[in-house]
């Protein structure tokens, strides 16, 4: 077990020099494959061991052999891998980083362009607007096509929510060509013009979510409090119905003619919006609304506090949360499923102990091309090694990364206590 991160980096360097992908074929140079190498007998393309920041050296080979342990993946050639990393992994090279920056700026500009056409007077219109909008749609459609052609797991590609948003881009281009590239902007807009000028900016802004990894922190905070929110929803509905009824009963009909009007007054008061379009005119009505104001201030603070506390917890642990999310996302992108993990651990368990040490874990992560740095791999290993033994097995890996799939892969009741051991057997 490495005593420090420096020692870990030293071991990582040893892995890069002695057991990298290009050296698995024959480490001794005596002809046959090394019997104790976890990748012995598996054909893997050779690559140069020279360090470089360029795209070509980081993706100069594809782990062709390891792809056969991927349930949904396929082998990619050298050029396809280079293009895939350029499009998907901004950390793979400087070129990929600048490509990500360029696409983000392009998306921001494309969001504002349609909005400039619906101001008075339009800041951009006619042929200039048509050329810009069509160019944006063509660029985004070509990027989508390239990502699909070089994707190592096409089936998984269509199951990703963010990719589903991107798949709507060609539909926008088709609609634009069908109705005419130039859109007439006047007092009234056609249905197609509304879609192209009003909803297209929303779609393009949603495309940013795929490139904005930290959005996962917000979604995780919502997921963590999802069970508590329905519990708070029932009292909210009860308070709304109670005070709406009281207001409807005590207020004159010329002020609150319907129950719907009373519900509206209750809702805007509870949310502290207070538009002022409807107000109580009677003394009893004012008293009821006064009690409603005090009650709603105390009650509405609870869901906000719960959500805020959850986000604070997630934010404090953001490095680990983002690292686990990125690892899980990369596994899915390359076509690995939770059922592939036990097989992969067996392949890379060089000493046949049933567990991977740091050196074996580094070899596995680098061979799988998950795009993690040495520091990230070290942090990932410590996250999985909850007992501090210096070794991890596939069950620890799945338990942390895929907790909802643990029982599906390993069954239940490991320790014979008659209960499902989601977090492992009890000591």
Secondary structure by P-SEA (a helix, b strand, c coil): ccccaaaaaaaaaaaacccccccccccccccccccccccccbbbbbbbccccccccccccccccccccccccbbbbcaaaaaaaaaaccccccaaaaaaaaaaaaaaaaaaaaaaaaaccccccccaaaaaaaaaaaaaaaaaaaaaaaacccaaaaaacaaaaaaaaaaaaaaaaaaacccccccccccaaaaaaccaaaaaaaaaaccccccaaaaaaaaaaaaaaaaaaaaaaaaaaaaaaaaaaaaccccccccaaaaaaaaaaaaacccccccccccaaaaaaaaaaaaaaaaaaaaaaaaaaaaaaaaaaaaaaaaaaaaaaaaaaaacccccaaaaaaaaacccccccccaaaaaaaaaaacccccaaaaaaaaaaacccccccccaaaaaaaacccccccccccccccccccccccccc
